[in-house]
Each structure stands twice: as C-alpha cells, then as structure tokens.
Amino acid sequence: MTACKRVPVAMTIAGSDSGGGAGIEADLKTFSILGVHGTVAVTSVTAQNTLTVTAIFDLPGWMVYEQIRTVHEDMGIDAAKTGMLSNTDIIASVSKAVKNFEIKLVVDPVMVAKSGARLLREDAVDALKNQLLPLALIVTPNAFEAEILAGFKVESIQDAEKAARVIHEKYGVPAVVVKGGHLKHGEVVDVLYYNGEIHHLRSQRFPHGCFHGAGCAYSAAITAFLAKGYSVVEAVKASKNFIDVAIERGLKVGKGHCPVNPMAYIEALGLTDHTRAPQQPLYHSRGSIV
C-alpha cells in the first residue's frame, strides 16, 4: 500500500466573517484552492455582511493560544498568517505562540474593515508593532496601514518604497509588501522590499471587480505558497497573480462591497492540478509583474 504524501499545513489566525467574504472564511477558501491543509485559530467572531459590521465578540487570548498549540502539537504548522487581532491580550498570546513554536509568519496588519469598521483597537496598535511584527517573516500593509506603521503619508510608489524600507528597519521584518490599490497611480503597483531589493508587482485596475476580503486572501495565498516551500519573492509574485484573478472575477453578492472569488483562480487557468502556480502573470495588456 502506497503511503500518502504529506500535505503542507497552513494556519489562519484571524476573525470570522459571517458574510463569508473575508477573515478565516476567505483564508480557508484560499488554502484549499492552493492545495494546502487549512487550520484555524479564531480570534474574534463578527456579525457582518457586505455593508457593515454590527457586532464583534473577541475570544480570550488563552483560547487563541490553545488553538495554535493544539494544531502545532499534532500536525505541525508550515506557515501561518494573522488577520484580525482585536486587542492586546490576543496579540500577546499570538506572539507567545509564534515564539514558542517557531512559526513562519505572515502578518496582515488588519486595522479597518472594508465597510469602515475598526477591527484593531487603537490601544493595541503598539502591541502589534512591538510584539508581533518583529516575529514576522512578511508583513502586507495597504497604504493606510503602511502610514501608521511607517509614520508618514503613503500616496505614491516612491512613498511605498520608502515605507517598506522604514517598516523593515523599525520592526525587523525581513519582507514588506506595501499593497498598491490605494496609491495614486494608473495601474496597481505593489511594492515588495526584501533582502535590500525593491520589486514592483504590477497589474491593471479592475474598476468593476470585488475587493472585500482581498487583503485576507492575498496574505493567505502568500502563506500557502510559503507552506509549500516557495521562496519569499516567488510566494509574493504567485500570490499577486492569484489575487488579481480573485478580484477581477469576484462574487456579485450583497448590496455593499462584494467579495473576492478565490475559486476563480482554478477556473481562469483551467487547472486540474490546483497545487501548481502559474509562472507567468495572467494579465499582460496593461502591466506585468517585474
């Protein structure tokens, strides 16, 4: 009898979105599409839809830690990502687990929901900066989050490049991805800083696309590729391809911000082996990854 090949294990440490568009729901969809086994440590339960977040219930930090410990003890965790970490207790517990179990970590510094609801308490920002970021391999802020982490306005590609370097230097994060969706530029240019080098990841804009959960799915894709053994640069580039398709072919549901569609990645490529990532960008007409 042939032994089963081990499947890489990824973990999302994040909040639950009852609308299914972001948070652990988006992360688990992404993990499955990319061929890794998805595990979770739920940090908060939210009542939300495409329009708004009406309620948030945070789990105690010890319970978040116990979820991570239990999974690690049995399956191991090849890579993990954080999303919504609402308060200092949760951040401290996650930081403790990452240190204790030497977890390869991607931090999506979630601060505000697409609807505008605040998901990270103001008094927890310093804990995120000083406790968690120094433990991360990659951090993936959007322009607003990069401003808070770097301490200055981020509006242009040059600002994003500077912010990526500053975040690396201030917090010791080896790789910084400043996402370009909110930058003042014709195309979307994500800036990756790693090993002293700047990489521009370019794609066209999708004015009719869906963006709810985009940051979650993007960072989850990076985590999945890292769990499968990709290098940092390879993982980020492959994830840029993934999220472009998920945004452009988003799910038209709800009356507000429609969610990204991770399943579109397989549909667009016509893949039967969904554990494989394309080596070339899926979009060429208005920009490509460099």
Secondary structure, DSSP 8 states (H G I E B T S, - for coil): --------EEEEEEEEETTSSSHHHHHHHHHHHTT-EEEEEEEEEEEE-SS-EEEEEE--HHHHHHHHHHHHHHH--SEEEE----SHHHHHHHHHHHHHHT--EEE----B-TTS-B-S-GGGHHHIIIIIGGG-SEE---HHHHHHHHTS---SHHHHHHHHHHHHHHH--SEEEE--TTSSSSSEEEEEEETTEEEEEEE---TTS--BTHHHHHHHHHHHHHHTT--HHHHHHHHHHHHHHHHHT----SSSS-B--TTHHHHHHT-S-TT---SS-S--TT--B-
